[in-house]
Amino acid sequence: PQLVAGPIIRAGQFMPQLQRHYMLSAKEFSIALFLILSGLIKKIVFADYISLHLSAPVFADPDSFCSLEKWLALYAFSLRIYCDFSGYTDIAIGIAALFGFQLPVNFREPYKASSLTDFWRRWHISLSTWFRDYLYIPLGGNRHGKARCCLALILTMLAAGLWHGAGMGFLLWGGVHGLLLCLEKITGWHHQAGKSRPRQVLGWFLTFNIVSLAWILFRSPDLHCASSLLSGLFQPMEWSRMPDILQTYRASLLLMTLAFVFCILVPEHTKKNIERLFSKSPMMVKFLLAFATAILLFLVQSHTANTPFIYSNF
Protein backbone atom coordinates (compact mmCIF):
# COMPACT_ATOMS: atom_id res chain seq x y z
CA PRO A 1 0.00 0.00 0.00
CA GLN A 2 2.91 2.38 0.58
CA LEU A 3 4.86 1.79 -2.62
CA VAL A 4 3.51 4.81 -4.54
CA ALA A 5 4.36 7.56 -2.05
CA GLY A 6 5.53 6.11 1.24
CA PRO A 7 6.26 5.80 4.05
CA ILE A 8 9.59 4.61 2.71
CA ILE A 9 10.34 1.37 4.52
CA ARG A 10 13.83 -0.13 4.73
CA ALA A 11 14.76 -3.78 4.42
CA GLY A 12 15.86 -3.93 8.06
CA GLN A 13 12.37 -2.89 9.14
CA PHE A 14 10.39 -4.88 6.59
CA MET A 15 12.11 -8.21 6.00
CA PRO A 16 11.83 -9.54 9.59
CA GLN A 17 8.07 -8.89 9.45
CA LEU A 18 7.77 -11.39 6.58
CA GLN A 19 8.79 -14.15 9.00
CA ARG A 20 6.21 -13.32 11.66
CA HIS A 21 3.07 -15.37 12.15
CA TYR A 22 0.08 -13.37 10.89
CA MET A 23 -2.43 -12.50 13.58
CA LEU A 24 -4.69 -9.46 13.62
CA SER A 25 -5.96 -8.53 17.07
CA ALA A 26 -9.13 -6.54 17.69
CA LYS A 27 -7.02 -3.59 18.86
CA GLU A 28 -4.84 -3.66 15.73
CA PHE A 29 -7.94 -3.86 13.53
CA SER A 30 -9.48 -0.88 15.35
CA ILE A 31 -6.36 1.27 14.96
CA ALA A 32 -6.07 0.31 11.29
CA LEU A 33 -9.72 1.19 10.64
CA PHE A 34 -9.31 4.51 12.44
CA LEU A 35 -6.25 5.39 10.33
CA ILE A 36 -8.00 4.47 7.08
CA LEU A 37 -11.12 6.49 7.92
CA SER A 38 -9.16 9.52 9.15
CA GLY A 39 -6.94 9.37 6.06
CA LEU A 40 -9.96 9.33 3.74
CA ILE A 41 -11.49 12.29 5.57
CA LYS A 42 -8.23 14.25 5.29
CA LYS A 43 -8.03 13.50 1.59
CA ILE A 44 -11.60 13.85 0.33
CA VAL A 45 -13.23 16.24 2.80
CA PHE A 46 -10.31 18.61 3.36
CA ALA A 47 -7.60 18.31 0.70
CA ASP A 48 -9.75 17.77 -2.39
CA TYR A 49 -12.42 20.35 -1.55
CA ILE A 50 -9.93 23.07 -0.59
CA SER A 51 -7.89 22.36 -3.70
CA LEU A 52 -10.79 22.41 -6.16
CA HIS A 53 -12.51 25.48 -4.77
CA LEU A 54 -9.59 27.69 -3.72
CA SER A 55 -5.94 26.78 -4.20
CA ALA A 56 -6.06 25.16 -7.68
CA PRO A 57 -7.88 28.03 -9.47
CA VAL A 58 -5.55 30.66 -8.01
CA PHE A 59 -2.35 28.73 -8.80
CA ALA A 60 -3.61 28.07 -12.33
CA ASP A 61 -4.21 31.77 -13.11
CA PRO A 62 -2.88 34.03 -10.32
CA ASP A 63 -3.30 37.24 -12.32
CA SER A 64 -7.09 36.85 -12.17
CA PHE A 65 -7.21 37.06 -8.38
CA CYS A 66 -6.53 39.79 -5.83
CA SER A 67 -3.76 39.66 -3.23
CA LEU A 68 -6.10 38.56 -0.45
CA GLU A 69 -7.27 35.59 -2.50
CA LYS A 70 -3.64 34.72 -3.22
CA TRP A 71 -2.81 34.67 0.50
CA LEU A 72 -5.82 32.44 1.14
CA ALA A 73 -4.75 30.13 -1.71
CA LEU A 74 -1.21 30.01 -0.31
CA TYR A 75 -2.39 28.82 3.11
CA ALA A 76 -4.99 26.59 1.46
CA PHE A 77 -2.28 24.74 -0.44
CA SER A 78 -0.18 24.36 2.73
CA LEU A 79 -3.13 22.67 4.41
CA ARG A 80 -4.05 20.78 1.24
CA ILE A 81 -0.64 19.17 0.73
CA TYR A 82 -0.46 18.13 4.38
CA CYS A 83 -3.98 16.67 4.48
CA ASP A 84 -3.46 14.95 1.12
CA PHE A 85 -0.09 13.41 1.88
CA SER A 86 -0.59 12.56 5.54
CA GLY A 87 -4.02 11.17 4.58
CA TYR A 88 -2.33 8.92 2.02
CA THR A 89 0.19 7.62 4.55
CA ASP A 90 -2.53 7.08 7.18
CA ILE A 91 -4.43 4.93 4.67
CA ALA A 92 -1.25 3.08 3.65
CA ILE A 93 -0.24 2.39 7.26
CA GLY A 94 -3.79 1.27 8.09
CA ILE A 95 -4.13 -1.10 5.11
CA ALA A 96 -0.66 -2.53 5.75
CA ALA A 97 -1.63 -3.15 9.38
CA LEU A 98 -4.61 -5.23 8.22
CA PHE A 99 -2.09 -7.50 6.45
CA GLY A 100 0.11 -7.71 9.55
CA PHE A 101 2.81 -5.18 8.57
CA GLN A 102 3.84 -2.26 10.74
CA LEU A 103 4.99 0.79 8.77
CA PRO A 104 6.84 3.74 10.33
CA VAL A 105 5.14 7.00 11.28
CA ASN A 106 5.68 9.54 8.49
CA PHE A 107 4.36 12.79 10.03
CA ARG A 108 4.60 14.24 13.53
CA GLU A 109 2.55 17.44 13.43
CA PRO A 110 4.94 19.28 11.05
CA TYR A 111 3.05 22.58 11.12
CA LYS A 112 3.79 22.89 14.84
CA ALA A 113 7.51 23.15 14.09
CA SER A 114 9.32 26.19 15.50
CA SER A 115 12.24 25.99 13.02
CA LEU A 116 12.94 24.52 9.59
CA THR A 117 15.24 21.96 11.20
CA ASP A 118 12.34 20.92 13.40
CA PHE A 119 9.99 20.89 10.39
CA TRP A 120 12.16 18.39 8.52
CA ARG A 121 12.20 16.13 11.57
CA ARG A 122 8.40 16.04 11.40
CA TRP A 123 7.59 16.15 7.63
CA HIS A 124 7.82 13.00 5.44
CA ILE A 125 10.06 11.52 8.10
CA SER A 126 10.90 8.36 6.16
CA LEU A 127 12.23 10.41 3.21
CA SER A 128 14.08 13.04 5.26
CA THR A 129 15.82 10.34 7.33
CA TRP A 130 16.68 8.46 4.11
CA PHE A 131 18.37 11.57 2.69
CA ARG A 132 20.06 12.14 6.05
CA ASP A 133 21.51 8.63 6.24
CA TYR A 134 22.42 8.13 2.58
CA LEU A 135 23.43 11.63 1.45
CA TYR A 136 23.84 14.20 4.23
CA ILE A 137 25.95 12.03 6.56
CA PRO A 138 28.15 10.56 3.76
CA LEU A 139 28.78 14.14 2.59
CA GLY A 140 30.20 14.91 6.02
CA GLY A 141 27.12 15.95 7.98
CA ASN A 142 27.99 18.21 10.89
CA ARG A 143 31.31 16.51 11.71
CA HIS A 144 33.68 18.75 9.73
CA GLY A 145 32.76 22.31 10.63
CA LYS A 146 29.96 24.64 9.60
CA ALA A 147 31.15 25.25 6.03
CA ARG A 148 31.15 21.53 5.22
CA CYS A 149 27.84 21.12 7.04
CA CYS A 150 26.25 23.91 4.97
CA LEU A 151 27.52 22.39 1.73
CA ALA A 152 26.09 19.01 2.72
CA LEU A 153 22.75 20.61 3.62
CA ILE A 154 22.45 22.49 0.35
CA LEU A 155 23.39 19.47 -1.78
CA THR A 156 20.98 17.25 0.17
CA MET A 157 18.07 19.66 -0.21
CA LEU A 158 18.81 20.20 -3.90
CA ALA A 159 18.69 16.42 -4.34
CA ALA A 160 15.42 16.34 -2.37
CA GLY A 161 14.01 18.95 -4.74
CA LEU A 162 15.06 16.97 -7.82
CA TRP A 163 13.60 13.81 -6.28
CA HIS A 164 10.15 15.42 -6.60
CA GLY A 165 10.68 16.43 -10.24
CA ALA A 166 13.33 17.53 -12.72
CA GLY A 167 12.16 21.14 -12.90
CA MET A 168 13.53 24.50 -11.83
CA GLY A 169 10.66 25.02 -9.40
CA PHE A 170 11.53 21.88 -7.44
CA LEU A 171 15.25 22.68 -7.61
CA LEU A 172 14.69 26.22 -6.28
CA TRP A 173 12.36 24.88 -3.59
CA GLY A 174 15.10 22.55 -2.37
CA GLY A 175 17.71 25.31 -2.64
CA VAL A 176 15.63 27.75 -0.57
CA HIS A 177 15.17 25.15 2.17
CA GLY A 178 18.87 24.29 2.04
CA LEU A 179 20.00 27.93 2.37
CA LEU A 180 17.60 28.63 5.24
CA LEU A 181 18.65 25.44 7.04
CA CYS A 182 22.25 26.68 6.71
CA LEU A 183 21.22 30.02 8.21
CA GLU A 184 19.67 28.20 11.16
CA LYS A 185 22.85 26.17 11.66
CA ILE A 186 25.04 29.28 11.56
CA THR A 187 22.86 31.35 13.93
CA GLY A 188 21.81 28.45 16.17
CA TRP A 189 18.18 29.54 15.88
CA HIS A 190 16.93 25.92 15.81
CA HIS A 191 18.32 25.52 19.34
CA GLN A 192 16.98 28.86 20.60
CA ALA A 193 13.45 28.71 19.17
CA GLY A 194 12.04 26.37 21.81
CA LYS A 195 13.64 27.91 24.90
CA SER A 196 10.77 30.26 25.74
CA ARG A 197 7.13 30.58 24.82
CA PRO A 198 7.52 33.89 22.90
CA ARG A 199 10.43 32.47 20.88
CA GLN A 200 8.47 29.30 20.21
CA VAL A 201 5.48 31.29 18.92
CA LEU A 202 7.74 33.54 16.82
CA GLY A 203 9.60 30.49 15.50
CA TRP A 204 6.33 28.78 14.59
CA PHE A 205 5.01 31.90 12.81
CA LEU A 206 8.20 32.33 10.78
CA THR A 207 8.53 28.63 9.96
CA PHE A 208 4.92 28.17 8.88
CA ASN A 209 5.03 31.21 6.60
CA ILE A 210 8.46 30.34 5.16
CA VAL A 211 7.30 26.79 4.41
CA SER A 212 4.07 28.12 2.90
CA LEU A 213 5.87 30.64 0.69
CA ALA A 214 8.32 27.97 -0.47
CA TRP A 215 5.38 25.78 -1.49
CA ILE A 216 4.75 28.34 -4.28
CA LEU A 217 7.85 27.07 -6.08
CA PHE A 218 6.79 23.49 -5.40
CA ARG A 219 3.20 23.86 -6.62
CA SER A 220 3.35 26.39 -9.47
CA PRO A 221 3.32 24.90 -12.99
CA ASP A 222 6.20 27.18 -14.06
CA LEU A 223 8.43 29.97 -12.76
CA HIS A 224 6.33 32.68 -14.43
CA CYS A 225 3.30 31.55 -12.47
CA ALA A 226 5.37 31.35 -9.28
CA SER A 227 6.73 34.86 -9.83
CA SER A 228 3.27 36.25 -10.54
CA LEU A 229 1.80 34.66 -7.44
CA LEU A 230 4.69 35.70 -5.20
CA SER A 231 4.70 39.31 -6.37
CA GLY A 232 0.89 39.44 -6.14
CA LEU A 233 1.00 38.57 -2.46
CA PHE A 234 2.60 41.92 -1.67
CA GLN A 235 0.28 44.13 -3.66
CA PRO A 236 -2.11 46.40 -1.69
CA MET A 237 -4.90 44.47 -0.04
CA GLU A 238 -8.37 45.07 -1.46
CA TRP A 239 -10.20 45.00 1.87
CA SER A 240 -13.40 46.23 0.23
CA ARG A 241 -13.69 42.80 -1.42
CA MET A 242 -13.59 40.98 1.92
CA PRO A 243 -17.41 40.41 2.16
CA ASP A 244 -17.54 38.98 -1.36
CA ILE A 245 -14.50 36.75 -0.70
CA LEU A 246 -15.97 35.44 2.55
CA GLN A 247 -19.20 34.65 0.75
CA THR A 248 -17.52 33.04 -2.28
CA TYR A 249 -15.14 30.82 -0.31
CA ARG A 250 -17.18 30.30 2.86
CA ALA A 251 -17.11 26.46 2.73
CA SER A 252 -13.39 26.36 1.90
CA LEU A 253 -12.60 28.85 4.67
CA LEU A 254 -14.58 26.78 7.17
CA LEU A 255 -12.65 23.64 6.21
CA MET A 256 -9.35 25.56 6.33
CA THR A 257 -10.19 26.79 9.84
CA LEU A 258 -11.01 23.26 11.00
CA ALA A 259 -7.82 21.90 9.40
CA PHE A 260 -5.75 24.70 10.95
CA VAL A 261 -7.19 24.03 14.41
CA PHE A 262 -6.62 20.28 14.09
CA CYS A 263 -3.09 20.58 12.68
CA ILE A 264 -1.77 23.33 14.94
CA LEU A 265 -3.93 23.95 18.02
CA VAL A 266 -5.17 20.51 19.07
CA PRO A 267 -2.58 18.79 21.33
CA GLU A 268 -1.18 15.42 20.26
CA HIS A 269 -2.49 13.69 23.40
CA THR A 270 -6.04 14.79 22.51
CA LYS A 271 -5.73 13.12 19.10
CA LYS A 272 -4.40 9.97 20.77
CA ASN A 273 -7.35 10.02 23.20
CA ILE A 274 -9.77 10.14 20.26
CA GLU A 275 -7.98 7.17 18.69
CA ARG A 276 -8.12 5.25 21.98
CA LEU A 277 -11.82 6.07 22.42
CA PHE A 278 -12.53 4.70 18.94
CA SER A 279 -10.42 1.62 19.64
CA LYS A 280 -12.27 0.83 22.87
CA SER A 281 -15.77 1.35 21.45
CA PRO A 282 -17.91 -1.72 20.59
CA MET A 283 -17.42 -3.20 17.14
CA MET A 284 -20.96 -2.23 16.12
CA VAL A 285 -20.19 1.40 16.96
CA LYS A 286 -17.04 1.22 14.83
CA PHE A 287 -18.97 -0.08 11.83
CA LEU A 288 -21.70 2.55 12.27
CA LEU A 289 -19.04 5.28 12.34
CA ALA A 290 -17.41 3.76 9.26
CA PHE A 291 -20.78 3.71 7.49
CA ALA A 292 -21.46 7.34 8.47
CA THR A 293 -17.99 8.32 7.22
CA ALA A 294 -18.66 6.57 3.91
CA ILE A 295 -21.88 8.57 3.46
CA LEU A 296 -20.03 11.80 4.33
CA LEU A 297 -17.29 11.02 1.81
CA PHE A 298 -19.85 10.24 -0.87
CA LEU A 299 -21.68 13.53 -0.26
CA VAL A 300 -18.48 15.59 -0.27
CA GLN A 301 -17.03 13.85 -3.31
CA SER A 302 -20.09 14.86 -5.32
CA HIS A 303 -18.76 18.44 -4.95
CA THR A 304 -15.12 17.64 -5.76
CA ALA A 305 -13.16 16.29 -8.69
CA ASN A 306 -11.65 12.81 -8.69
CA THR A 307 -8.23 14.09 -7.67
CA PRO A 308 -5.28 11.66 -7.39
CA PHE A 309 -3.04 11.79 -4.35
CA ILE A 310 -0.59 14.62 -4.86
CA TYR A 311 2.53 12.58 -4.07
CA SER A 312 1.65 9.93 -6.64
CA ASN A 313 2.97 12.46 -9.20
CA PHE A 314 6.55 12.25 -7.95
N, C-alpha and C positions, 0 to 999 in steps of 0.2 A: 504493500500500500504506500510505502514511502519512497519508492524508486524515482518518481517524477520530480519531486521537489524537496524531499527530506522528511524527517531528520536524516542527516547523513550518519549511517551506522558503520562502525569499523568491524573488521573481522574478529578482533579480540572480544568485542561485545556480542557479536551475532553468532559466531560458530558454536560456542559452547551451548547456546540455547537450542541448537538443532539436536543435541543429544539428550535433552531433558524429556521426561515423560509428560505428555500433554494432559493437563487437567485444568479446567476452568472452574474456579470457585464462584459462588454467588456474589462475593464482594468484587472479584475481578470483573465479572460480567457487568455489575452495576457501574463500576468506574468507567469501563469501556463504553457503555451505553451513554453515560453522562458526557463523556468526551465527544462522542459522535454527534449527539444532539446539540451540544454547545458549539461545536465546530460548524455545523450546518446553519445554526442561527447567526453566528458571526459572518459566515459567507453570504447567505442569501438575504437575511433581514437587514444587516448593516452594510457590508462591503458592496454588494451588488446594487442596492437601492441608492446609496450615497454616490456611487460611481456614475450610474446612469443619469441621475437627476441633478448632479452638481459638478463633480470633478471632471468627468469625461467631456462634457460640452465645453467647459472653459479651457481645458488643456488642448482641445481640438482647434479652437478658434479664439485665442485670448483677446484679440483686438476688438471682439464684439461685446466684451463685458467690461464693466467698470472696475475700479481698483478694489472696492469692497467685495465684489463677487470673486475677484481673483484671490483675495485673502481667504475667503470662505472655501474656495476650491482647493487652495493650498493645504489648509488644515483637514479638509475632507479627504484629500488623497492620503495624508499621513495616517488618518484613522482607517481609510479603506485598505491600504496595503497591509496594515497590521492585522485587521480583522480577517482579511482574505487569506493571508499567509499563515497566521497562527490558527485560523479555522481549519485550513488544510492539514496542518500538522496534528491538530487535535483529532481530526477524523482518522488520519493515518495511524496515529498511536493507538486510538481506540479500536480500529479494525484489526491491527496487528495483535493487540491484546486478546481479542476473541480467538485468534489462532495460536495463542500461547507464547507470543514474542513480546518482550519488553523493549521498547524503543526509548532513547534518551529524551529528556525534556529539551525543547528547542527555543522556548521563550520564557524569560522571567521578568515580566512587567517592564519592557524596555523603555516605555515612555515615562517611567518614574526615575530614569537615570539623571544624575546630577552632573555628569561629565560625559564626553564622547568615549573616553576609555571605559567608563561604567556602561554606557549604551552598548558597546560591542561585546561586553561580557553578558549581556542580556538578550541581544537580538541575534536570531539564527545561530544559536550557540554552537550547533554541530558544525556549521561552516566556518565560523570565526575561529573555533579551536583547531579545525583542520588546517586553516591557513597559518595559524600560530605555530603548530607543531611541524608542519612540512615546508614552510617558507620563511616565516619570521625568525624562528629560532635558528634554523640552518644558516640564515643570512647574518647571524650574530646576535640577534635579539638585543637585550639591554646589558650584555656582558662586556662590551668593548667601548664604553663611553657614549656620550649623548649623540655625537655626530654619526657614528655607526648605527646607533639605535634609530635615529631619524631616517637614515637611508633605508634601513630595513622596513620601517613603518610605511614609508612612501611606496617602495616597491611592492610590498604586500598588498596595500590598498589599491594600487594601480592594477595588480593582478586580480584582486577581488572585483574591481570594476569590469575588467575584460571578461571575467567569468560569466557575468550577466549578459554580455553582448559585445560584439566587436564594433562599437560605435564611439564617437567622440563624447557623447553625453555620458555614457557609462564610465569612460576613461576619466573624464573631468570629475564625475561624482566621486570616484575612488581617490583621485588626486586631492580634492578638497578635504575629504575625510583624513587622508594621510597627512596633509599639511597641518590641519587643526589638531590631530593627535600628537604631532611633533611639538606644536606650541604648548600643549598641555604637559608633555614630558619636560620641556625646557623650563616652564614656569612652575611646575609642580601643582597646577590647579586641581588635577584629579585627586590629589591627596588632601587638598584644603577644602574642597567643595562640601564635604560631609561633616566638617568639624563643628558647625553651628547651624541652627535652624535658618537664619537669614541667608547664609552662604548656600545652604542646601536648596532653598527656594530660588535664589538667584541662579545657581547652577542648573537647576531643572528648567527654568525659564529660558536660559540661553541655549541649553542643549536641545530642548524640544524645538525651538525656533530654527536653530542651525540645521538640525536633522530635516525639518520640514522644508526649509529653503533648498537644501541639497537634493531633496526628492524631485525638485523641478528638473534638474539635469537628468535624473533617472527616468522620469515619466514622460518628458516631452518627446514628441516624435522626431524633432530635429533641433539644432542649436538656435535657429531663427525663432522658433516657437518658444524655446526656453528664454531667450533674450527678451522677447516681447512680453512674456508673462512676468519675468523678473523686474523689468523696468516699469511695467504697469502697476506693480504692487506699491510703488513709491510715488505714484501720481496723487494729486489732491483727492481726498475722499469726497464722494458725492452723497453726503448724509441725507440730502432731501429724498434720495431714492430708498432710504432704509425701510419705510412702510411697505413699498412694493416688493422689495427683496425678501422681507420677512414673510409676506403673503405667498410669494412665488415658491420659496424654498422651505416652507414651514415644516413639511414632513421630514425633509433631509436634515434640517437644523435640529429637530427633535431627536432624530436618531444619532446625530453627531453629539448632541449633549449627553445622551444616554451612554454612548460609547466613550466619551471623554470621562464621564464620572466613573464608569466601570474600569477603564484602563488606568486612570491616574489617582482617583480619590478613594476608591474602595480598597481597604487593606487586604493583603494577601490572605490573612487568616479568616476573613469573612468569606472569601471565595472558597477556601478549603472547607469551612463550616457548611456552606451550601452543598458542596460535593458530598460531604459526609451525611448530611440530612437526606439527600437523594439516595445514597447508598444504603441507608438504614431503613428506608421506607419499604412497605410491602411491595411484592412483585407486581400486584395488580395496579398499585399507584404508579409504579414506574411505567407500565405499559400505557396507562391512561395519559400520563404526561407525554410519552412518546407519540401517542396518537394525536394529542392536542398540538404538539410541536409540528407534526406532519401537516395538519390542517393549516396552521399559521404559515408554514413555509409555502404551501400551495397558494394561499391567498396573496402572500407577498410576491411570489414569483410571477403571478399574473400581471404585476406592475413593473417587472424588471426584465431585462434581456437575459438570454441564456449565456451568461458570461463565464468563460473558463477561468480556472484558478490562475492568478497573475504569475505565479512562479513556474507554471508549466511552460511559459514562453522562454525560459532561460536554459 
